[in-house]
Amino acid sequence: MAAGGLSIVEYFTEDEGYKCGYCKGASSNYSNGMWAHTMTVQDYQDLIDRGWRRSGMYVYKPVLNRTCCPQYTIRCRILDFKLSKSAKKVLKKMTRFLSKGEGEKGSGTEPMDSCNDDIGIGHPTCTSEVNIDLEKPLEIVSLEEVPKSTQVLQNSPTVSADDEKNPGQKHSSSVANDFSESFKSVPKPGRGADPTKPPCRKAKDVRRERKLKKLLQKQQCMEMADASQHQEASCDNSNILLLQHHVPQANQPKSLEEFISESLSPDAVHKLEVRLVRSSPPNSQFTATFQESYQVYKRYQMAIHKDPPDKPTEHQAENPPEGPESGYGSFHQQYWLDGKIIAVGVIDILPHCVSSVYFYYEPDYAFLSLGIYSAVREVAFTTELQKTVPALCYYYMGFYIHSCPKMKYKGQYHPSDLLCPETYSWEPIEMCRAKLDQSKYSRLNEDSNAEDENSLQNLNKVRILYKNTVMPYNIYRKRQKRINDEAVVQQYASLVGQACAERMVLYRS
């Protein structure tokens, strides 16, 4: 555990703007950032609940009221999750592919994943190195007891946190001549259905009707037999109740688990398996499969994000975070198809949520809409975790950008909330859309009296790491005389909130 379980960060002030990955503005995106030398999962949970997001070891917070494409943190309440029609179509497509081999490998981009979810990697200050001697013991000066934490995230992977023809029938020439007027509206072969036939019905509706008819006929026969044999009324009532019990009710919608299980039939043509692999400390499975996973990442970056062949490095694909044995931390979800990796989802398992960090896949399998499929699988995974950890009941999808059509798809996961950039309260996305239609930036909380409950109250309690010594800000202030340093520390503490400012350690050179 690094530095006694403390989160050690170096803060960077807002810059002059950099290129936006969404609207491609040259210098219209603004953010504040921190380099996280170590980060506990509780601190990161609190940070993302204040609009922060990590890209590897770099943690950043967009300046929503200045940036060209405001990025609102979005989360899905998995306890009330409802599958959308588009998600059901993707699950059914995957089922057909696995069970019958339907579909062909193709190339092309995934609409939902064509835009890098989390921008901040290109931040000019995010690559700066700081020489901190963490091997030396840190001296704690006049501090309250440091909260115990064995849950640390460190060196995490790059983020960012994605038809049928209906031929008609041929008609004989004699019929066409005798009834030319009445057949004027009949579609030509290959141009629509025959209007003389009744419309098609769903197979499940036909089966339900047939079954119901058989039960009704059986009920009538039993009633006639009962009448002829003069059975007691109590027997008749029992038979009627029995029949009513077997009459099929209206079909209940399939659950997410049922949709997924359908695609995992043991006699399917293809076999798909999702393996959860701890990325740090790397176990034997992670080490053994890293090169294969890296090659998928490299092909994904080149095909989808148009990276040159030499840009996707192994460090970007691996960059493993340190995680606790308790089950929190960073993980890779590897999607194995017929014995080989075709996709990898990088996720953080935090005290209250599963946070989707990044997802990449083999471009040849873009036709399976793996971006949508992986998101649904991650929702299902979060649901399973929640059964044993009740507090873990949210799925964080990164940022929702209402002004970017390619990023609005996240709002289709129901029910979802957006984080208010001023009060840091969660607001249902249905209540936010009208405001965001009118203005890219908006205070989402409608209560004009609502305030940030975790706002900075006492600057003196902010913890500083200065000359290898951890101290409260009031002592640090007496030991250094830098101009405007107080304004920087105050900005940092205001953005991370009082709770994190008291727990985390801010490095100052």
C-alpha positions in Angstrom: 0.0 0.0 0.0 1.4 3.3 -1.1 2.1 6.1 1.5 0.1 4.5 4.3 -3.1 4.3 2.4 -3.3 8.0 1.5 -4.3 9.4 -1.8 -1.4 11.6 -3.0 -2.3 14.0 -5.8 -0.7 16.9 -7.6 -3.1 19.6 -8.7 -3.1 21.4 -12.0 -5.0 24.7 -12.5 -7.3 25.3 -15.5 -5.3 25.9 -18.7 -6.0 28.0 -21.7 -8.0 25.2 -23.4 -7.2 22.3 -25.6 -8.7 20.5 -28.6 -12.2 19.0 -28.1 -12.6 15.4 -29.0 -16.3 15.8 -29.6 -16.8 19.0 -31.7 -13.1 19.2 -32.8 -12.8 22.8 -31.6 -9.1 23.8 -31.6 -8.9 25.2 -28.1 -12.4 25.2 -26.7 -12.3 22.5 -24.0 -11.3 23.4 -20.5 -10.7 21.3 -17.4 -8.9 21.1 -14.1 -6.8 18.1 -13.3 -4.7 16.1 -10.8 -2.0 13.5 -11.2 -2.9 10.7 -8.8 0.3 9.0 -7.5 -2.0 6.9 -5.4 -5.8 6.9 -5.0 -8.1 5.1 -2.7 -11.3 3.8 -4.0 -13.3 5.8 -1.4 -11.7 9.0 -2.5 -12.3 8.2 -6.2 -15.9 7.4 -5.4 -16.3 10.8 -3.8 -14.5 12.5 -6.7 -16.7 11.1 -9.4 -19.7 12.1 -7.4 -18.3 15.7 -7.8 -17.9 15.4 -11.6 -14.3 14.1 -11.7 -13.2 11.3 -14.1 -9.9 9.5 -14.4 -7.8 8.8 -17.5 -5.1 6.4 -16.2 -3.4 8.2 -13.4 -4.7 11.5 -14.5 -7.9 12.7 -12.8 -9.8 15.6 -14.4 -12.9 17.7 -14.0 -14.3 19.5 -17.0 -15.2 23.2 -16.5 -18.8 22.8 -17.6 -19.7 26.5 -17.8 -16.7 27.3 -20.1 -16.1 24.2 -22.2 -17.7 23.9 -25.7 -19.3 20.5 -25.0 -20.3 20.3 -21.3 -19.8 16.8 -19.9 -22.3 15.8 -17.2 -21.6 12.7 -15.1 -24.3 10.1 -15.6 -25.3 7.0 -13.6 -27.9 4.3 -14.1 -30.0 3.0 -11.2 -29.6 -0.7 -11.7 -32.2 -1.8 -9.2 -34.9 -0.3 -11.5 -33.1 -0.9 -14.8 -35.2 -1.4 -17.9 -34.0 -2.7 -21.2 -34.6 -0.4 -24.2 -35.7 -1.7 -27.6 -32.3 -1.0 -29.1 -30.6 -3.0 -26.3 -33.0 -5.9 -26.8 -32.2 -6.0 -30.5 -28.5 -6.1 -29.8 -29.0 -9.0 -27.3 -31.1 -10.9 -29.8 -28.6 -10.3 -32.5 -25.9 -11.7 -30.2 -28.1 -14.7 -29.4 -28.6 -15.5 -33.1 -24.9 -15.2 -33.8 -23.9 -17.5 -31.0 -26.7 -20.1 -31.4 -26.9 -20.2 -35.2 -23.9 -18.4 -36.5 -26.0 -15.7 -38.1 -24.1 -12.5 -39.1 -20.9 -11.9 -40.9 -17.6 -10.4 -39.7 -17.2 -7.0 -41.1 -15.4 -3.8 -40.6 -16.5 -0.3 -39.6 -17.0 1.7 -36.6 -19.4 1.2 -33.8 -21.7 4.3 -33.7 -21.8 4.4 -29.9 -18.1 4.0 -29.5 -16.9 6.2 -32.4 -16.2 9.1 -30.0 -13.7 8.8 -27.2 -15.8 8.9 -24.1 -13.4 10.6 -21.8 -11.2 13.5 -22.9 -8.3 14.8 -20.9 -5.5 12.5 -22.2 -4.2 15.3 -24.3 -4.1 17.8 -21.5 -0.7 19.5 -21.8 0.0 19.1 -18.1 -1.0 15.6 -17.6 2.3 14.1 -18.7 4.4 16.1 -16.2 6.5 14.1 -13.9 7.1 15.0 -10.2 10.0 13.6 -8.3 8.5 12.4 -5.0 10.5 10.2 -2.8 7.8 7.8 -1.6 10.3 5.4 -0.3 11.1 7.6 2.7 8.7 7.5 5.6 6.4 10.4 5.7 6.3 12.6 8.8 2.8 13.5 10.0 2.6 16.9 11.7 -0.4 17.8 13.9 -2.8 15.7 11.9 -5.9 13.9 13.1 -5.8 10.2 12.7 -5.5 9.1 9.1 -8.6 7.1 8.0 -7.6 3.5 7.5 -8.0 2.3 3.9 -6.6 -0.7 2.1 -8.5 0.1 -1.1 -6.1 1.8 -3.5 -6.3 2.6 -7.2 -3.0 3.2 -8.9 -1.7 3.3 -12.5 -5.1 2.5 -14.1 -5.8 1.9 -17.8 -6.5 4.8 -20.1 -10.0 6.1 -20.0 -11.6 8.1 -21.3 -15.2 5.3 -19.0 -20.0 3.6 -26.3 -34.6 -5.4 -44.0 -36.4 -8.1 -44.9 -37.9 -8.4 -48.3 -41.5 -9.3 -48.7 -42.1 -10.5 -52.2 -45.7 -10.3 -53.5 -47.5 -13.1 -55.4 -47.8 -13.5 -59.1 -51.3 -13.2 -60.7 -52.5 -15.0 -63.8 -53.2 -13.0 -66.9 -56.8 -14.1 -67.1 -57.6 -12.9 -63.6 -55.8 -9.6 -64.4 -57.9 -9.1 -67.5 -61.3 -10.0 -65.9 -60.7 -7.9 -62.8 -58.3 -5.2 -64.0 -60.0 -2.4 -62.1 -60.1 -4.2 -58.8 -56.4 -5.2 -59.1 -55.1 -1.8 -59.8 -54.0 -1.5 -56.2 -52.4 -4.9 -56.0 -48.6 -4.5 -55.6 -46.4 -6.0 -58.2 -44.2 -9.0 -57.4 -41.6 -8.1 -54.9 -43.3 -4.8 -53.9 -45.1 -5.5 -50.7 -47.5 -7.9 -49.0 -50.7 -9.3 -50.6 -53.5 -7.1 -49.3 -56.0 -9.9 -49.9 -54.5 -11.8 -47.1 -54.9 -11.0 -43.4 -52.0 -9.2 -41.7 -49.3 -11.3 -40.1 -49.5 -12.1 -36.4 -46.9 -12.8 -33.9 -46.3 -16.5 -33.3 -46.6 -16.2 -29.6 -50.0 -14.6 -29.9 -51.2 -17.5 -32.2 -49.9 -20.1 -29.7 -51.5 -18.4 -26.8 -54.9 -18.2 -28.6 -54.7 -21.9 -29.6 -53.9 -23.0 -26.0 -56.7 -20.8 -24.7 -59.2 -22.4 -27.1 -58.2 -25.9 -26.1 -58.6 -25.1 -22.4 -62.0 -23.6 -23.0 -63.1 -26.6 -24.9 -61.9 -28.9 -22.2 -63.7 -26.8 -19.6 -67.0 -27.1 -21.6 -66.6 -30.9 -21.9 -66.0 -31.2 -18.1 -69.0 -29.0 -17.4 -71.2 -31.2 -19.6 -69.8 -34.3 -17.9 -70.4 -32.8 -14.5 -74.0 -31.9 -15.4 -74.8 -35.4 -16.7 -73.3 -37.1 -13.6 -75.0 -34.6 -11.2 -71.8 -34.0 -9.4 -71.8 -31.7 -6.5 -71.4 -28.0 -7.0 -68.2 -28.0 -5.0 -66.5 -30.3 -7.6 -67.6 -28.1 -10.4 -66.1 -25.0 -8.7 -62.9 -26.8 -8.1 -62.6 -27.8 -11.8 -63.3 -24.2 -12.9 -60.7 -22.8 -10.5 -58.2 -25.4 -11.8 -58.8 -24.4 -15.4 -58.5 -20.7 -14.6 -55.2 -21.4 -12.9 -53.8 -22.9 -16.1 -55.1 -20.2 -18.5 -52.0 -18.4 -19.6 -51.6 -14.8 -18.4 -50.2 -12.0 -20.6 -46.5 -12.5 -21.3 -44.2 -11.0 -18.8 -41.2 -9.1 -20.3 -38.0 -11.0 -20.2 -35.5 -10.0 -17.6 -31.9 -9.0 -18.5 -30.6 -12.3 -17.0 -33.0 -14.2 -19.3 -31.8 -12.4 -22.4 -28.2 -13.1 -21.6 -28.7 -16.7 -20.6 -30.5 -17.4 -24.0 -27.2 -16.5 -25.8 -25.1 -18.8 -23.6 -26.8 -22.1 -24.6 -24.4 -25.1 -24.3 -25.3 -26.4 -27.8 -24.7 -23.0 -29.4 -22.4 -22.8 -32.5 -20.2 -20.2 -30.8 -19.2 -20.0 -27.2 -18.9 -16.6 -25.5 -17.4 -16.2 -22.0 -16.8 -13.1 -20.0 -13.8 -13.4 -17.5 -13.1 -10.9 -14.7 -9.4 -10.5 -14.4 -7.7 -8.4 -11.7 -5.2 -6.1 -13.4 -3.1 -5.2 -10.4 -1.4 -6.8 -8.8 -1.5 -8.7 -12.1 -2.4 -12.4 -11.6 -1.2 -15.2 -13.8 -4.3 -15.0 -16.1 -3.8 -11.3 -16.7 -0.1 -11.8 -17.4 -0.7 -14.8 -19.7 -3.4 -12.9 -21.8 -1.9 -9.4 -21.8 -0.3 -9.6 -25.2 -3.4 -10.9 -26.8 -5.5 -8.2 -25.1 -3.0 -5.6 -26.2 -3.2 -6.6 -29.9 -7.0 -6.2 -29.7 -6.5 -2.7 -28.1 -4.0 -1.7 -30.8 -6.3 -2.8 -33.7 -9.2 -1.0 -32.0 -7.4 2.3 -31.6 -6.1 2.2 -35.2 -9.5 1.2 -36.8 -11.9 3.2 -34.6 -9.9 6.2 -33.4 -7.5 6.3 -36.4 -4.4 6.1 -34.3 -1.1 5.5 -36.2 0.4 2.0 -35.7 3.1 3.2 -33.3 0.8 5.2 -31.0 -1.1 2.5 -29.0 1.5 1.5 -26.5 1.5 -1.5 -24.1 1.6 1.0 -21.2 -1.7 2.5 -22.4 -3.4 -0.9 -22.6 -2.0 -2.2 -19.3 -1.2 0.7 -16.9 -2.6 -1.5 -14.1 -4.2 0.0 -10.9 -3.5 -1.4 -7.5 -6.6 -3.0 -6.0 -7.5 -4.6 -2.6 -8.1 -8.3 -2.0 -11.6 -7.4 -0.8 -12.9 -7.1 -4.4 -12.7 -3.3 -4.9 -10.3 -1.7 -7.5 -9.7 -2.0 -11.2 -10.4 -5.0 -13.4 -10.5 -6.2 -16.9 -13.6 -8.0 -18.2 -12.3 -10.1 -21.1 -14.8 -11.3 -23.7 -13.6 -14.7 -25.0 -15.2 -16.0 -28.2 -14.4 -19.5 -29.2 -11.1 -19.4 -27.2 -9.8 -16.0 -28.2 -10.2 -12.4 -26.8 -12.4 -10.2 -29.0 -13.1 -7.4 -26.5 -12.0 -6.0 -23.2 -13.9 -3.8 -20.8 -11.9 -1.9 -18.2 -14.1 -1.2 -15.1 -13.6 0.1 -11.5 -15.5 -1.6 -8.7 -16.1 1.1 -6.1 -18.0 1.2 -2.8 -21.3 2.4 -4.4 -20.9 1.6 -8.1 -19.3 -0.1 -11.0 -17.7 2.6 -13.2 -17.1 1.9 -16.8 -13.6 3.2 -17.6 -12.9 2.1 -21.2 -13.9 -0.5 -23.7 -12.2 -1.7 -26.8 -12.9 -4.6 -29.2 -11.7 -6.4 -32.3 -12.9 -4.3 -35.3 -13.9 -7.4 -37.2 -16.8 -7.9 -34.7 -18.2 -4.4 -34.9 -21.4 -5.9 -36.5 -22.3 -7.3 -33.1 -22.7 -3.8 -31.6 -20.2 -4.8 -28.8 -20.3 -1.3 -27.3 -24.0 -1.7 -26.4 -23.7 -5.4 -25.5 -20.8 -4.7 -23.1 -22.7 -1.9 -21.4 -25.7 -4.3 -20.8 -23.4 -7.0 -19.5 -21.8 -4.5 -17.1 -25.2 -3.6 -15.8 -25.9 -7.3 -15.3 -22.6 -7.6 -13.5 -23.4 -4.7 -11.2 -26.7 -6.3 -10.4 -24.9 -9.5 -9.3 -22.5 -7.5 -7.1 -25.4 -5.6 -5.5 -26.9 -8.9 -4.2 -24.0 -9.3 -1.8 -23.1 -5.6 -1.5 -26.4 -3.7 -1.1 -24.7 -0.2 -1.3 -23.3 -1.0 -4.7 -26.4 -0.1 -6.7 -25.3 2.2 -9.5 -23.6 1.9 -12.9 -21.6 4.9 -13.9 -21.3 5.4 -17.7 -18.8 8.3 -17.7 -20.0 11.6 -19.2 -23.3 12.4 -21.0 -23.0 15.2 -23.6 -26.4 16.5 -24.6 -24.9 18.7 -27.3 -23.1 15.8 -29.0 -25.4 13.4 -30.9 -22.9 10.6 -30.7 -22.8 10.8 -26.9 -26.6 11.2 -26.2 -27.1 7.5 -26.4 -26.2 7.1 -22.8 -29.5 8.7 -21.9 -31.3 5.6 -23.3 -30.3 3.5 -20.3 -33.3 3.8 -17.9 -33.5 5.1 -15.2 -30.5 7.4 -15.2 -29.5 10.6 -13.3 -27.3 13.5 -14.2 -25.0 15.3 -11.7 -25.8 18.9 -11.1 -22.6 20.9 -11.6 -23.4 23.4 -8.9 -25.0 21.4 -6.1 -23.6 18.0 -6.9 -27.1 16.5 -6.5 -28.4 13.7 -8.7 -31.3 14.7 -11.0 -33.4 12.4 -13.2 -32.4 12.8 -16.8 -36.0 13.3 -17.9 -36.1 16.5 -15.8 -32.9 17.8 -17.4 -33.4 17.4 -21.1 -35.6 20.5 -21.5 -33.0 22.7 -19.7 -30.2 21.3 -21.8 -32.2 21.8 -25.0 -32.2 25.5 -24.2 -28.6 25.9 -22.9 -25.6 23.6 -23.1 -24.7 24.5 -19.6 -27.4 24.4 -16.9 -27.8 24.2 -13.2 -29.9 21.0 -13.1 -31.2 21.3 -9.5 -34.5 23.2 -9.7 -34.3 24.2 -6.0 -32.8 27.7 -6.1 -31.9 27.4 -2.4 -30.0 24.1 -2.7 -26.3 24.3 -2.1 -23.2 22.1 -2.2 -23.4 20.2 1.1 -19.7 19.2 0.8 -18.4 22.7 0.0 -15.1 23.9 1.4 -15.6 25.1 5.0 -12.1 25.2 6.5 -9.0 25.6 4.4 -6.7 24.9 7.4 -7.8 21.3 7.4 -6.5 20.7 3.8 -3.6 18.2 4.0 -0.4 19.2 2.2 2.7 17.1 1.4 5.6 19.5 1.5 9.3 18.4 1.7 8.3 14.8 2.4 6.2 15.9 5.4 2.4 15.8 5.6 0.9 18.8 7.4 -2.3 20.8 7.6 -2.4 23.9 5.4 -2.0 26.4 8.3 1.4 25.0 9.1 2.4 24.7 5.4 1.4 28.4 4.9 3.9 29.5 7.5 6.7 27.4 5.9 6.5 28.7 2.4 6.1 32.2 0.9 5.0 31.5 -2.7 2.7 34.1 -4.2 -0.8 33.1 -5.1 -0.3 29.6 -3.6 -3.3 30.0 -1.3 -5.6 30.7 -4.3 -4.4 27.4 -5.9 -4.9 25.4 -2.8 -8.3 26.9 -2.2 -9.4 26.2 -5.8 -8.3 22.5 -5.4 -10.1 22.1 -2.1 -13.3 23.7 -3.5 -13.3 21.3 -6.4 -12.6 18.1 -4.5 -14.9 19.0 -1.6 -14.2 19.3 2.2 -14.2 15.5 2.8 -11.6 14.6 0.2 -9.5 17.7 1.0 -9.2 16.4 4.6 -8.4 12.8 3.5 -6.2 13.2 0.4 -2.7 14.7 0.5 -1.9 17.5 -1.9 1.7 17.5 -3.1 3.4 20.9 -3.2 7.0 21.4 -4.4 
